[in-house]
Amino acid sequence: MNQSIDKPRLLLVDDDETFCKVLKSALEKRDYEVIVANAVETGIELAEQMEPEYAIIDLRIGYQSGLELVKKLISLDGNTQIVMLTGFASIATAVEAIKLGAIHYLTKPANADEIVSALHKNEGDPSIAISENPLSIKRLEWEHLQKVLMQHDGNISAAARALNMHRRTLQRKLDKRPVRE
């Protein structure tokens, strides 16, 4: 008899194989049936086959956007609880992830307990503290680049043209981690 029948199915898509291995183990200990993909295409194929109740999707999967996968998962099943996980957090990508159907957006490093909590959080928290400090110039620049990139569906060449910037310069700026506030 298959013991995974009673376990909720969770799709984990991240290009960091070590991270996936560690998180998969932690989530299986919390009674999830975890299926891992390291590419957007594989994630889509697995989602179509397994119809997951939950998904944890990295924002940047190689050079592709995890936002496409969020959109696809919601089109397959609007009830899939999706958490977007990223080391490259920005306001623009957080807003897009939520608009596309993700229920939460977490920045790495996030532990398994934080992720499981986010998977089951269906409402916002009105008591969250509002920062008194404005964003730094470097952070504002990074946020603006992210916003323009989202407006051009992740197309770096189109975003670079819109910003009147060389494509490689934009790529270098986007590859840098954002300034922590």
Buried (B, 14 or more C-beta within 10 A) or exposed (E): EEEEEEBBBBBBBBBBEEBBEEBBEBBBEBEBBBBBBBBBEBBBEBBEEEBBBBBBBBBBBEEBBBBBBBBBBBEEEEEBBBBBBBBBBBBBBBEBBBEBBBBBBBBBEBEBEBBBBBBEEEEEEEEEEEEEEEBEEEBEBBBBBBBBBBBBEBEBEBBBBBBEBEBEEBBEBBEEEBBEE
